[in-house]
Amino acid sequence: MDPLPNFEPNSISMFPLRTRDAPERAVLMNNVSPRPSHHDSQSTGSDVEHQASKPRPDFNRGGCIVTSQSSLTYRISKTVVYLLTVVIALVVGPVVDAWSAEVLVRTIPHARADYYEWITSLSEGPTYSLLVDELAEIQARIFRVVVLTSEIYNTVYIEEITTGREGCCRRLKSIRKLDLEDWAQQFKMKGELAGFRIVRWSTPTTAEVEFQGRAFVLTDLDRARVRVSAAGER
């Protein structure tokens, strides 16, 4: 059996005393602020002024530390870029829309060809042969553009002609008025609805035209809405 250790009278202080006021002592010890060191007590007024003159860091959205001056420069640059973007959109946007846009222009059905006296030009496109039986009554169809002029104003009609075998039995199947006002509004064109003429045909349903001194391409002449593409100025 091992002998009991000998304890010095003062060695009992090595063990913490568990008393009821121990938590209060811990709180009091935590609240005690450290005394200033000798070096801190020797700080001069110039050091305090130097620390106060340093710019305080700021944080941008990206998490980077920037100074107040660089933050102001960043905000000014961002504002300038935004304003330039708005100006370019306002200036260049309408030009792009007006000169290189493609729109759909409506056509209005017309009952009968009662405009013969006002015709100033008529252009007929290539024949479009239908893949039908040789005995079918309608073998092909042809589109033609009719331009009417009253004083200086133009009215345009799209006519569809059908033919039988070997081009016989031509008939006027339908008439549609091309809405020039709708055309001009979509392209933001000002002036009178005048100066319309057919330049050439590319396909049975595609034609190059001129309107108000500008070149356009008409496609899908066989549909209710004709596709109009701006080609430039002549």
C-alpha positions as CSV (number, residue, x, y, z in Angstrom):
1,M,0.0,0.0,0.0
2,D,1.4,3.3,-1.2
3,P,1.9,6.0,1.4
4,L,-0.2,9.1,1.2
5,P,1.6,12.1,-0.4
6,N,2.8,14.8,1.8
7,F,1.2,18.2,1.0
8,E,2.8,21.5,1.9
9,P,0.5,23.9,3.6
10,N,0.5,26.3,0.6
11,S,0.1,23.6,-2.0
12,I,-3.7,23.5,-1.4
13,S,-4.0,26.7,-3.4
14,M,-3.2,24.8,-6.6
15,F,-6.7,23.4,-6.7
16,P,-9.6,25.8,-7.6
17,L,-12.1,26.4,-4.8
18,R,-15.6,25.6,-5.8
19,T,-17.7,28.1,-4.0
20,R,-21.0,29.7,-4.7
21,D,-19.4,33.0,-5.7
22,A,-17.1,31.4,-8.3
23,P,-19.3,32.5,-11.3
24,E,-19.4,36.1,-10.0
25,R,-15.6,36.1,-9.7
26,A,-15.3,34.9,-13.3
27,V,-17.6,37.7,-14.5
28,L,-15.6,40.3,-12.6
29,M,-12.3,39.0,-14.0
30,N,-13.7,39.1,-17.6
31,N,-14.8,42.6,-17.2
32,V,-11.4,43.9,-16.1
33,S,-9.8,45.7,-19.0
34,P,-6.0,45.3,-19.4
35,R,-3.9,48.2,-18.3
36,P,-2.2,50.1,-21.0
37,S,1.4,49.2,-21.7
38,H,4.3,51.5,-21.3
39,H,4.5,51.8,-25.0
40,D,0.9,52.9,-25.4
41,S,1.3,55.5,-22.7
42,Q,4.2,57.0,-24.6
43,S,2.0,57.6,-27.8
44,T,2.3,61.2,-28.9
45,G,-0.4,63.5,-30.3
46,S,1.1,63.3,-33.8
47,D,0.5,59.5,-33.9
48,V,-3.1,60.0,-33.1
49,E,-3.4,62.7,-35.8
50,H,-1.7,60.3,-38.3
51,Q,-4.1,57.5,-37.6
52,A,-7.1,59.8,-37.9
53,S,-5.9,61.1,-41.3
54,K,-5.9,57.6,-42.8
55,P,-8.8,57.0,-45.2
56,R,-11.2,54.5,-43.8
57,P,-11.7,51.4,-46.0
58,D,-15.0,50.8,-47.7
59,F,-16.3,47.6,-49.2
60,N,-17.9,47.3,-52.6
61,R,-20.4,44.7,-53.7
62,G,-17.6,42.4,-54.9
63,G,-16.1,42.2,-51.5
64,C,-13.0,44.2,-52.3
65,I,-11.7,46.9,-50.0
66,V,-11.7,50.3,-51.7
67,T,-11.1,53.8,-50.4
68,S,-13.8,56.5,-50.4
69,Q,-12.1,58.2,-53.4
70,S,-11.9,55.0,-55.5
71,S,-15.5,54.2,-54.6
72,L,-16.6,57.6,-55.8
73,T,-14.7,57.2,-59.1
74,Y,-16.3,53.8,-59.6
75,R,-19.8,55.2,-59.1
76,I,-19.1,58.1,-61.5
77,S,-17.7,55.7,-64.2
78,K,-20.7,53.4,-63.8
79,T,-23.1,56.4,-64.2
80,V,-21.3,57.6,-67.3
81,V,-21.4,54.2,-69.0
82,Y,-25.1,53.9,-68.2
83,L,-25.8,57.3,-69.8
84,L,-23.8,56.5,-72.9
85,T,-25.7,53.3,-73.3
86,V,-29.0,55.1,-73.1
87,V,-27.9,57.7,-75.6
88,I,-26.6,55.1,-78.1
89,A,-29.8,53.2,-77.8
90,L,-31.9,56.3,-78.5
91,V,-29.8,57.5,-81.4
92,V,-28.7,54.3,-83.1
93,G,-31.8,52.2,-82.4
94,P,-34.3,54.1,-84.6
95,V,-31.8,54.2,-87.4
96,V,-31.3,50.4,-87.3
97,D,-35.1,49.9,-87.1
98,A,-35.7,52.3,-90.0
99,W,-33.0,51.1,-92.4
100,S,-32.5,47.4,-91.8
101,A,-35.8,46.2,-90.3
102,E,-38.1,43.6,-91.5
103,V,-41.8,44.0,-90.9
104,L,-45.1,42.4,-91.9
105,V,-47.5,44.6,-93.8
106,R,-51.1,43.7,-94.0
107,T,-53.2,43.4,-97.1
108,I,-56.9,44.1,-97.4
109,P,-59.2,42.0,-99.6
110,H,-60.7,43.9,-102.4
111,A,-64.0,42.8,-104.0
112,R,-63.4,43.6,-107.7
113,A,-61.1,45.3,-110.1
114,D,-62.8,48.7,-110.4
115,Y,-59.6,50.7,-110.7
116,Y,-58.6,50.2,-114.3
117,E,-58.7,53.9,-115.1
118,W,-56.2,54.7,-112.4
119,I,-53.6,52.1,-113.3
120,T,-50.2,53.7,-114.0
121,S,-48.1,50.6,-113.9
122,L,-48.6,46.8,-113.7
123,S,-45.9,44.2,-113.2
124,E,-46.4,40.5,-113.5
125,G,-44.1,37.9,-111.8
126,P,-42.9,34.5,-113.0
127,T,-45.4,31.7,-113.4
128,Y,-45.7,29.4,-110.4
129,S,-46.5,25.9,-111.6
130,L,-48.7,23.8,-109.3
131,L,-47.8,20.1,-108.8
132,V,-51.2,18.8,-109.9
133,D,-52.6,16.4,-112.3
134,E,-52.5,17.3,-116.0
135,L,-56.2,17.2,-116.2
136,A,-56.7,19.7,-113.3
137,E,-58.5,22.9,-114.2
138,I,-55.8,25.1,-112.5
139,Q,-52.2,24.3,-113.5
140,A,-50.4,27.5,-112.4
141,R,-50.8,30.8,-110.8
142,I,-49.3,34.2,-111.3
143,F,-49.0,37.3,-109.0
144,R,-48.9,40.8,-110.3
145,V,-48.5,44.1,-108.6
146,V,-50.8,47.0,-109.8
147,V,-49.9,50.6,-109.0
148,L,-52.5,53.3,-109.1
149,T,-51.8,57.0,-109.1
150,S,-54.1,59.8,-108.1
151,E,-52.3,63.2,-108.3
152,I,-49.1,62.1,-106.6
153,Y,-50.6,59.5,-104.3
154,N,-50.1,55.7,-104.9
155,T,-52.4,52.8,-104.2
156,V,-51.0,49.3,-104.6
157,Y,-53.0,46.1,-105.3
158,I,-51.7,42.5,-105.4
159,E,-53.6,40.3,-107.9
160,E,-53.5,36.5,-108.2
161,I,-54.1,35.1,-111.6
162,T,-54.7,31.4,-112.3
163,T,-54.1,29.6,-115.6
164,G,-55.0,26.2,-117.1
165,R,-53.1,23.9,-119.4
166,E,-50.5,25.7,-121.6
167,G,-51.5,29.1,-120.1
168,C,-55.1,29.0,-121.2
169,C,-58.2,30.1,-119.3
170,R,-56.6,33.0,-117.3
171,R,-58.8,34.1,-114.4
172,L,-58.5,36.8,-111.8
173,K,-58.8,34.8,-108.6
174,S,-58.3,37.4,-105.8
175,I,-57.3,41.1,-105.2
176,R,-55.7,42.5,-102.1
177,K,-54.8,46.0,-101.3
178,L,-51.3,46.5,-99.9
179,D,-51.6,48.9,-96.9
180,L,-49.0,51.5,-97.6
181,E,-50.0,53.5,-94.5
182,D,-49.2,50.5,-92.3
183,W,-45.9,50.1,-94.2
184,A,-44.9,53.7,-93.7
185,Q,-45.8,53.8,-90.0
186,Q,-43.8,50.7,-89.2
187,F,-40.7,52.1,-90.9
188,K,-41.3,55.6,-89.4
189,M,-41.4,57.0,-92.9
190,K,-42.7,60.6,-93.3
191,G,-44.1,62.2,-96.4
192,E,-46.7,61.3,-98.9
193,L,-47.5,57.8,-99.9
194,A,-45.9,58.2,-103.3
195,G,-43.0,57.1,-105.4
196,F,-43.9,53.4,-105.6
197,R,-42.6,51.3,-108.4
198,I,-41.6,47.7,-109.2
199,V,-37.9,47.2,-109.9
200,R,-37.6,43.5,-110.7
201,W,-39.0,40.1,-109.7
202,S,-36.8,37.5,-108.0
203,T,-39.3,34.6,-107.6
204,P,-43.0,34.2,-108.3
205,T,-43.7,35.7,-104.8
206,T,-40.7,38.0,-104.3
207,A,-40.1,41.4,-105.8
208,E,-37.8,44.3,-105.4
209,V,-39.6,47.7,-105.2
210,E,-38.9,51.3,-104.5
211,F,-41.0,53.4,-102.2
212,Q,-40.3,57.1,-101.3
213,G,-36.9,56.8,-102.8
214,R,-35.9,53.8,-100.8
215,A,-35.3,50.2,-101.8
216,F,-37.3,47.3,-100.3
217,V,-37.8,43.6,-100.9
218,L,-41.3,42.2,-100.8
219,T,-41.7,38.5,-100.1
220,D,-44.6,36.2,-99.4
221,L,-46.8,38.0,-101.8
222,D,-49.2,35.1,-101.7
223,R,-50.0,35.6,-98.0
224,A,-52.3,37.9,-96.0
225,R,-49.3,39.7,-94.5
226,V,-46.5,40.6,-96.9
227,R,-43.0,40.5,-95.6
228,V,-41.2,43.8,-96.2
229,S,-37.4,44.2,-95.8
230,A,-35.5,47.5,-96.0
231,A,-32.6,47.4,-98.5
232,G,-31.4,51.0,-98.4
233,E,-31.6,54.2,-100.3
234,R,-31.4,54.6,-104.0
